[in-house]
Amino acid sequence: MRTTGPGAAGPRERLGNSLFARVAGPDGPRNRARIHGTPGPRWFGPERPVRRVHADASMFIGGLSALLLQSLHPLAMAAVAAHSGFRGDPWGRLQRTSTFLATTTYGTAGHAQQACDQVRAVHARIHGVTSDGEAYRASDPHLLGWVHVAEIDSFLRAHQRYGRHPLSDDECDGYVADTARIALALGVPDPPRTRDELAARLASYRPELRATAAALDTTRFLLLNPPVPLAARLPYGVLAANAVSLLPGWAADELRLPRLPLVDALCVRPLGTAVTMTIRWALAPARRAPVVPPDTP
């Protein structure tokens, strides 16, 4: 039974409205109405795993972990550092990413394709040279593939650890297959379609990955100097600690992020579960648009 008295509903509604405003931005209500209210066929039916994963509060941790993992590819990191504007307008970037994920997951097929076409047009304009003299293009299919697999692996890890209803093995494969539909529309050739294929594809990138100065600088920005209000620093710190805990061990080592197994088990993960439950509690009553993670490159 839902408690509706002012003593319970007031704080919940205020927190939920604040979270939704931060993630969705000033156009959030209008975008939500367009995404969920426009009639027409969707890429994914209501039974598909991608809908469950992308609607869960575990995405807050998964998204932040994805940013850390993605930063380990020098070319992806160079493109983000030079062109994304995530430092100057982090909330704007988050809100645009949130709208993209909601549109492709829940919107009409036409709106989903349009959103992917817009991202591809942006990528086509982004190119440059790293400090080591290596050329990069944001539209490079190989680079797009890294961004995709790092993101999807992080989302799935987070859901299986912090999600309200973790997926079965078959549903995990279904989630990877669902997200492959979006990846193809973004220009990723032959994206993985099962969890085993996802793990193998991630492993294939390992020789290319390293923590550049830009990656370490981004890690410090995300973990130590986040663009969040003072009152939100503590819960954000819990999310950040759990994002680090979620990383593969080799990735945490590359980013020079210490992890203590006992502290993780007794403190970090329980606090992460508690904060995720609080976010879920705050967002549930108004049936808001699905939550989405922090911005991805």
C-alpha positions in Angstrom: 0.0 0.0 0.0 1.3 3.5 -0.9 1.3 6.1 1.8 -0.2 9.3 0.5 -0.2 11.5 3.6 1.8 14.8 3.5 4.4 13.5 5.9 5.4 10.7 3.6 4.4 11.9 0.1 6.0 15.4 0.5 9.6 14.4 0.9 9.3 11.6 -1.6 7.8 13.9 -4.2 10.3 16.6 -3.7 13.2 14.3 -4.0 11.7 12.6 -7.1 11.0 16.0 -8.8 14.6 17.1 -8.0 16.1 13.9 -9.5 13.9 14.0 -12.5 14.7 17.7 -13.2 18.4 17.0 -12.9 18.4 14.0 -15.2 15.7 15.1 -17.7 16.2 18.9 -17.8 13.6 21.6 -18.3 12.2 19.8 -21.3 11.8 16.6 -19.4 8.0 16.7 -19.0 7.5 17.5 -22.7 9.9 14.8 -23.8 8.3 12.3 -21.5 4.9 13.0 -23.0 6.3 12.7 -26.6 8.3 9.5 -25.9 5.6 7.6 -24.0 2.5 9.2 -25.5 3.1 9.1 -29.2 1.3 6.2 -30.8 3.1 3.9 -33.1 5.3 0.7 -33.2 8.4 0.6 -30.9 11.7 -1.1 -31.4 11.1 -3.0 -28.1 7.9 -4.4 -26.7 7.0 -4.0 -23.0 8.3 -7.6 -22.3 11.8 -6.9 -23.5 14.7 -6.9 -21.0 16.1 -3.5 -22.2 13.0 -1.8 -20.9 13.5 -3.3 -17.4 17.2 -2.5 -17.2 16.9 1.1 -18.5 14.0 1.8 -16.1 15.8 0.8 -13.0 17.6 3.1 -10.6 20.8 0.9 -10.9 21.4 2.9 -14.0 22.8 5.7 -11.9 25.7 3.5 -10.8 26.0 1.7 -14.2 26.3 5.0 -16.1 29.0 6.4 -13.9 30.9 3.1 -14.1 30.6 3.2 -17.9 32.2 6.6 -18.0 35.2 5.4 -16.1 35.6 2.3 -18.2 35.1 4.1 -21.5 37.8 6.6 -20.6 40.4 3.8 -20.9 40.4 3.9 -24.7 42.8 6.7 -25.6 41.0 7.7 -28.8 37.6 7.7 -27.2 39.0 9.8 -24.3 40.6 12.2 -26.7 37.4 12.8 -28.6 35.5 13.4 -25.3 38.1 15.7 -23.9 38.3 17.8 -27.0 34.7 17.9 -28.2 32.1 16.7 -25.7 31.9 19.8 -23.4 31.1 17.6 -20.5 33.0 19.8 -18.1 31.5 23.1 -19.3 27.9 21.8 -19.4 27.8 18.4 -17.6 24.1 18.6 -16.8 23.2 19.5 -20.4 25.1 16.5 -21.7 23.5 14.3 -19.1 20.0 15.5 -20.1 20.7 15.0 -23.8 22.0 11.5 -23.2 19.0 10.7 -21.0 16.6 11.8 -23.7 18.4 9.7 -26.3 18.3 6.5 -24.1 14.6 7.0 -23.2 13.7 7.7 -26.9 15.5 4.6 -28.3 14.2 2.3 -25.5 10.6 3.5 -25.2 9.8 5.9 -28.1 8.3 5.1 -31.4 10.5 3.4 -34.1 10.5 6.6 -36.1 11.6 8.7 -33.1 14.3 6.2 -32.2 15.7 6.1 -35.7 15.7 9.9 -35.8 17.6 10.1 -32.5 20.3 7.7 -33.8 20.5 9.7 -37.1 21.1 12.9 -35.1 23.9 11.3 -33.0 25.5 10.0 -36.2 25.5 13.4 -37.7 27.2 14.8 -34.6 29.8 12.1 -34.7 30.5 12.8 -38.4 31.8 16.2 -37.4 34.1 15.1 -34.6 37.7 14.3 -35.5 41.2 15.3 -34.4 44.6 14.1 -33.4 45.7 13.0 -29.9 48.6 14.4 -28.0 50.6 11.4 -29.3 49.8 12.3 -32.9 47.2 9.6 -33.5 44.2 10.5 -35.5 40.7 9.7 -34.4 37.1 10.0 -35.7 34.1 9.7 -33.5 32.4 7.9 -36.4 35.0 5.2 -36.5 33.0 1.9 -36.2 35.7 0.3 -34.1 35.7 3.1 -31.7 31.9 3.2 -31.6 32.0 -0.5 -30.8 34.2 0.1 -27.7 31.9 2.8 -26.4 28.9 0.5 -26.9 30.3 -2.7 -25.3 31.8 -0.7 -22.3 28.4 1.0 -21.7 26.3 -2.1 -22.1 28.5 -4.3 -19.9 28.4 -1.6 -17.2 24.6 -1.2 -17.3 24.2 -5.0 -17.1 26.7 -5.4 -14.3 24.9 -2.7 -12.3 21.5 -4.2 -12.9 22.5 -7.6 -11.8 24.0 -6.3 -8.6 21.7 -3.4 -7.7 18.5 -3.9 -9.8 15.2 -4.7 -8.2 14.7 -7.8 -10.3 18.0 -9.1 -11.7 17.7 -10.8 -15.1 17.9 -14.5 -15.7 20.7 -15.8 -18.0 18.4 -15.9 -21.0 17.2 -12.4 -20.2 20.8 -11.2 -20.0 21.3 -12.4 -23.5 18.1 -10.8 -24.5 19.3 -7.4 -23.1 22.5 -7.6 -25.1 20.5 -8.5 -28.2 18.1 -5.6 -27.6 20.9 -3.1 -27.3 22.5 -4.4 -30.5 19.5 -3.0 -32.3 20.4 0.5 -31.1 24.1 -0.1 -31.8 23.5 -1.0 -35.4 21.5 2.2 -35.9 24.5 4.2 -34.5 26.9 2.6 -36.9 28.4 -0.3 -34.8 29.1 -3.2 -37.2 28.1 -6.7 -35.8 27.6 -5.8 -32.2 27.5 -8.6 -29.7 24.1 -10.3 -29.1 24.8 -12.5 -26.1 26.5 -12.0 -22.8 29.4 -14.4 -23.8 29.9 -12.4 -27.0 29.9 -9.2 -25.0 32.6 -10.5 -22.7 34.7 -11.7 -25.7 34.3 -8.3 -27.4 35.4 -6.4 -24.3 38.4 -8.7 -23.9 39.4 -8.0 -27.6 39.9 -4.3 -26.8 42.2 -4.9 -23.9 45.5 -4.4 -25.8 44.3 -0.9 -26.9 43.3 0.3 -23.4 45.4 2.4 -21.0 44.9 5.3 -18.6 46.1 8.4 -20.3 46.5 11.7 -18.5 43.1 12.7 -19.9 41.5 9.6 -18.5 43.1 10.1 -15.0 42.0 13.7 -15.1 38.4 12.7 -16.0 38.4 10.1 -13.2 39.4 12.8 -10.7 36.7 15.1 -12.0 34.0 12.4 -11.8 35.0 11.1 -8.4 36.5 14.0 -6.5 35.1 17.2 -8.1 31.6 16.3 -9.4 29.3 19.0 -10.5 26.7 18.3 -7.8 25.3 20.5 -5.1 26.9 20.3 -1.7 23.8 18.6 -0.2 24.1 15.8 -2.8 27.8 15.1 -2.3 27.3 12.3 0.2 24.9 10.2 -1.8 26.9 11.0 -5.0 30.0 9.7 -3.2 28.2 6.5 -2.4 27.2 6.1 -6.1 30.8 6.9 -7.1 32.3 4.3 -4.7 29.9 1.7 -6.1 30.7 2.6 -9.7 34.4 1.9 -8.9 33.5 -1.3 -7.1 31.6 -2.4 -10.3 34.6 -2.0 -12.6 36.6 -5.0 -13.7 39.6 -5.3 -11.5 42.1 -4.6 -14.3 40.2 -1.4 -15.2 40.3 -0.1 -11.6 44.0 -0.9 -11.5 44.6 1.1 -14.7 42.8 4.1 -13.3 44.7 3.8 -10.0 41.6 3.3 -8.0 42.2 1.2 -4.9 39.7 -1.3 -3.9 39.5 -3.3 -0.6 37.4 -6.4 -0.9 36.4 -6.4 2.8 35.4 -2.7 2.7 33.5 -3.3 -0.5 31.5 -6.2 0.9 30.8 -4.7 4.4 30.3 -1.0 3.5 30.4 0.1 -0.2 27.9 -2.4 -1.7 25.3 -2.2 1.2 25.4 1.6 1.0 25.0 1.4 -2.8 22.0 -0.8 -2.4 20.5 1.6 0.1 21.0 4.7 -2.1 19.7 2.9 -5.2 16.6 1.8 -3.2 16.1 5.5 -2.1 16.3 6.7 -5.7 13.8 4.0 -6.8 11.5 5.0 -3.9 11.6 8.6 -4.9 11.0 8.1 -8.6 8.3 5.4 -8.4 5.2 7.3 -7.2 4.8 9.6 -10.1 5.6 6.9 -12.7 8.2 9.2 -14.2 10.2 8.6 -17.3 12.8 5.8 -16.9 15.9 6.8 -15.1 19.1 7.0 -17.2 22.8 7.1 -16.3 25.3 10.0 -16.3 26.6 11.0 -19.7 28.6 8.6 -21.8 31.2 9.6 -24.4 
